[in-house]
Amino acid sequence: MKYILIIGAKNILAKEIAKVYAMNGYNIYLCGRKINEIEQFAKILQSEYKIITELRELDIEKFDTHQSFYSSLDPKPFGFINVTGFYPDQKNAEKSQDDVSKSININYSGPVSLLNIVANDLEIRREGFIVGISSVSGERGRMKNYIYGSAKSAFTTYLSGLRNRLSKSNTHVLTVIPGYINTNKNIERPKLLTARPADVAKDIFNAQKSNKNIIYTKWVWRYIMLVIRIIPEFIFKKLNI
Ligand SMILES: NC(=O)c1ccc[n+]([C@@H]2O[C@H](COP(=O)([O-])OP(=O)(O)OC[C@H]3O[C@@H](n4cnc5c(N)ncnc54)[C@H](OP(=O)(O)O)[C@@H]3O)[C@@H](O)[C@H]2O)c1
C-alpha cells in the first residue's frame, strides 16, 4: 500500500484529507508540531480503514531539520500534501516583523524548504504527487490581508514552477486555491461562499486523482477571482477590501 504524507496534519482540513486518503487505501504519515496530540485520531483511522498511520514530529519553520526529517522516512511516501498555514492579524503584522516572518516562513519558505527536498527525490523516482494549499488571498493584494496574501502568492508561483519542472519526470503538482473554509466556528462567513472541510478534502482527492493542475474550492471562487483580477488598479486601490 502506498503512503502519503500530510504536512501540518493537526487541523480540521488536514484530518478530513487524511480520512479521504485512508478510505481509499493509503497509509499515512501525519506530520506537525506536537503531533502526539492527534494519536487518538491516528488510531481511529487505522482501525476503521485497515491502514497504517505514523505520527512524525515536524516544525515547518525549522528549516535545518527538513533534510533529516525526510531521510528518516521509510518507506518514502508517494504523495505529499502541504496544509500548513498561518493567518496573521493584518493590523498587528503591519507593526510586527515577527508576524511578517512567521507568515512568510509558515506559508512559503518552510513548505519550499521541505518540498524542494521532496521534489528532488520524486524527480529521480519519476513518480508521485505534491499538493499545495494556497489561497484566493494570493491572487491579488488587498488591504485586509496582504501580509498573508503575499506569502500565499509566492507559494502559488512556486507550485506553478515546480509543476512545470516535475511534469518532465512524471510527478504531478496540484495547486489548491480555497476561498473560505469553515475551519473556525467562531468566524461568521457567507454560507454560499464557504466550503466544508470535508468537501474541500474530497475536491482535493478527486483533483489529484485526475491530475488537475489548479483547483478553486468552492468552484465559484474561480469566477469571483476572475472578476477581482480584472478590476483596473486605479479603481481597485480605492476599494475597502
Ligand atoms: N480557513 C480558510 O478559510 C482558508 C482559506 C484559504 C486557504 N486556507 C488555507 O488552508 C490551510 C488550512 O487552513 P486552516 O484554516 O485549517 O488553518 P489553521 O487552522 O491555521 O491550520 C494551520 C495548520 O498549520 C500548522 N502549522 C502552523 N505552523 C506550523 C509549523 N511551524 N510547523 C508545522 N505546522 C504548522 C498548524 O499546526 P499547529 O496545530 O501546530 O498550530 C495547523 O495544523 C492553510 O494552508 C490555510 O492558509 C484556509
The ligand as a Tripos MOL2 file, in Angstrom:
@<TRIPOS>MOLECULE
LIG
   48    52     1     0     0
SMALL
NO_CHARGES

@<TRIPOS>ATOM
      1 N1         -9.7820   28.5640    6.5940 N.am      1 LIG1
      2 C1         -9.8860   29.2540    5.4640 C.2       1 LIG1
      3 O1        -10.8860   29.9700    5.2190 O.2       1 LIG1
      4 C2         -8.7910   29.1620    4.4250 C.ar      1 LIG1
      5 C3         -8.9340   29.8600    3.2330 C.ar      1 LIG1
      6 C4         -7.9450   29.7640    2.2590 C.ar      1 LIG1
      7 C5         -6.8320   28.9800    2.4830 C.ar      1 LIG1
      8 N2         -6.7000   28.3190    3.6600 N.ar      1 LIG1
      9 C6         -5.5010   27.5040    3.8770 C.3       1 LIG1
     10 O2         -5.8930   26.1680    4.1990 O.3       1 LIG1
     11 C7         -4.9590   25.5950    5.1180 C.3       1 LIG1
     12 C8         -5.6920   25.1270    6.3840 C.3       1 LIG1
     13 O3         -6.3880   26.2470    6.8800 O.3       1 LIG1
     14 P1         -6.9000   26.3370    8.3750 P.3       1 LIG1
     15 O4         -7.9020   27.4230    8.4200 O.co2     1 LIG1
     16 O5         -7.2730   24.9700    8.8520 O.co2     1 LIG1
     17 O6         -5.6030   26.8630    9.1060 O.3       1 LIG1
     18 P2         -5.1260   26.6500   10.5860 P.3       1 LIG1
     19 O7         -6.2490   26.1880   11.4460 O.co2     1 LIG1
     20 O8         -4.4060   27.9000   10.9680 O.co2     1 LIG1
     21 O9         -4.1170   25.4390   10.4230 O.3       1 LIG1
     22 C9         -2.8330   25.6760   10.0640 C.3       1 LIG1
     23 C10        -2.0390   24.4080   10.2800 C.3       1 LIG1
     24 O10        -0.6840   24.7290   10.0780 O.3       1 LIG1
     25 C11         0.0450   24.1550   11.1370 C.3       1 LIG1
     26 N3          1.2580   24.8780   11.4400 N.ar      1 LIG1
     27 C12         1.3870   26.1920   11.7500 C.ar      1 LIG1
     28 N4          2.6740   26.4600   11.9970 N.ar      1 LIG1
     29 C13         3.3610   25.2970   11.8400 C.ar      1 LIG1
     30 C14         4.7230   24.9380   11.9710 C.ar      1 LIG1
     31 N5          5.6460   25.8330   12.3170 N.pl3     1 LIG1
     32 N6          5.0850   23.6580   11.7280 N.ar      1 LIG1
     33 C15         4.1580   22.7380   11.3960 C.ar      1 LIG1
     34 N7          2.8380   23.0030   11.2580 N.ar      1 LIG1
     35 C16         2.4670   24.2820   11.4900 C.ar      1 LIG1
     36 C17        -0.8840   24.2290   12.3430 C.3       1 LIG1
     37 O11        -0.4620   23.3140   13.3120 O.3       1 LIG1
     38 P3         -0.4570   23.6580   14.8810 P.3       1 LIG1
     39 O12        -1.6500   22.9490   15.4200 O.co2     1 LIG1
     40 O13         0.8240   23.0970   15.3770 O.co2     1 LIG1
     41 O14        -0.5310   25.1530   15.0410 O.co2     1 LIG1
     42 C18        -2.1860   23.8510   11.7000 C.3       1 LIG1
     43 O15        -2.3340   22.4660   11.6370 O.3       1 LIG1
     44 C19        -3.9020   26.6680    5.3800 C.3       1 LIG1
     45 O16        -2.8290   26.4940    4.4870 O.3       1 LIG1
     46 C20        -4.6520   27.9550    5.0490 C.3       1 LIG1
     47 O17        -3.7710   29.0080    4.7150 O.3       1 LIG1
     48 C21        -7.6520   28.3840    4.6450 C.ar      1 LIG1
@<TRIPOS>BOND
     1     1     2 1
     2     2     3 2
     3     2     4 1
     4     4     5 ar
     5     4    48 ar
     6     5     6 ar
     7     6     7 ar
     8     7     8 ar
     9     8     9 1
    10     8    48 ar
    11     9    10 1
    12     9    46 1
    13    10    11 1
    14    11    12 1
    15    11    44 1
    16    12    13 1
    17    13    14 1
    18    14    15 2
    19    14    16 1
    20    14    17 1
    21    17    18 1
    22    18    19 2
    23    18    20 1
    24    18    21 1
    25    21    22 1
    26    22    23 1
    27    23    24 1
    28    23    42 1
    29    24    25 1
    30    25    26 1
    31    25    36 1
    32    26    27 ar
    33    26    35 ar
    34    27    28 ar
    35    28    29 ar
    36    29    30 ar
    37    29    35 ar
    38    30    31 1
    39    30    32 ar
    40    32    33 ar
    41    33    34 ar
    42    34    35 ar
    43    36    37 1
    44    36    42 1
    45    37    38 1
    46    38    39 2
    47    38    40 1
    48    38    41 1
    49    42    43 1
    50    44    45 1
    51    44    46 1
    52    46    47 1
@<TRIPOS>SUBSTRUCTURE
     1 LIG1         1 GROUP 0 **** ****
